[in-house]
Amino acid sequence: MDPEYAAALAAHLREESEASLSRAYDLGRSALARGLGILELFAIYQAIQEELVLAAAPAEQPRVAAAIGNFFRVLLSSYEMSFRGYRDANLELKRLNDDLKSAYAELQLKQLQLVQSAKMASLGELVAGIAHEINNPLAFILSHLATASSSLNKAAAELEPQPSPRMLEHFQRARARLAESVAGAERIQELVLKLRTFSRLDEGERKQVSISESVGSVLKILEHRCWDRITVKTHFGHPDLVVCFPSLLNQAIMNLVSNAIDAIEGAGEISILTGADGPDYVIIVSDNGPGIPEELRARVLEPFFTTKPVGVGTGLGLSITYSIVQKHHGSLELTPRTGGGTNATIRFPMAASLPAPGP
């Protein structure tokens, strides 16, 4: 036995006092400082039990065993305090790690918002340039088409009472081509208008907008992807005018409709429902695609997570939509649709979206 332990134990067996227990505590701190492990201390304890307890008279063995037990209990208390310190340090480390994860998640959302703002700014500048470059010649074309149509009508009045079939055929063909040209030019004009409505570059603050107009602009832009395979049904409730961040909400609606289109293979149907639900405004985009597997539903809002094949999706659409909805103090919920498919529900408070009353 170590002489230091033997002397301290001998004193404790004689006194069993606070002073002898204090000495046990000091020995424990010294052992901890020297890097003595728990197993080594237990080996010492076992050796002492064999050397002192078994060597004592039978009548004294219970008292000696109890005294040695108290001695080592106090000796090990410094180890217990050290373990508590490690445990507390681990808990603090876990808390800091959780804080870091939260900060990282928030940073990712901020980054997504910056990406979104940059995208919308670029889109707005692009649309403004397109509108300027297209609208002037488009107005010129529409004006001249109107003049040509008027001239044809005047010429029709000067035709012979019985024009030849060939002349009549050419005249009718010219009139039909003019009408088709006017319809095509007006379609271009409508598309430019919808693009400007969608981007709303000058509307970076909360404003009152028409939800039906916003949905209409989105559907116009995505019309080529639906074409003749997907039927889109809209159900606009009241109110139609809502205070929001127009360009951001347009982007959120577009992301949901685009995802719904991607989810449908072949022919299908998309339904868009809007309107008030108590104090909240609700926008629901539903599709009859295969739906989102239950095990993936909790992850689809994570940045860069996508269920699409490699090279098809970026995994940012729903994350950006979620951050936009959060900016409106709302929620985004993805639930199974009755009969198959997915319901994507945007919900945000109408009262919170209203501007503060004036003085």
HUHU-V342452 format. One line per field, one symbol per residue. phi: phi as a letter, one per 40 degrees, with the letter a starting at -180 (. if undefined). Layout:
# HUHU-V342452
phi: ???
This chain:
# HUHU-V342452
phi: .ddcccccccccccbfbcccccccccccccccccgcccccccccccccdccbcccccdccddccccccccdcccdcccccccccccccccccccccccccccccccccccccccccccccccccccccccdcccccccccccccccccccccccccccccdbccdccccccccccccccccccccccccccccccccccfdcbcbcacbcccccccccccccdcccfbbbcbbbbccbcccbcacdcccdcccccccccccccccgcaabbbbbicbgcbbbbbbbbbccgcddcbccbcccdgcacccdgcbcgbdcccdcccccccfbbbbbbccdghhbbbbcbaccccccccccc
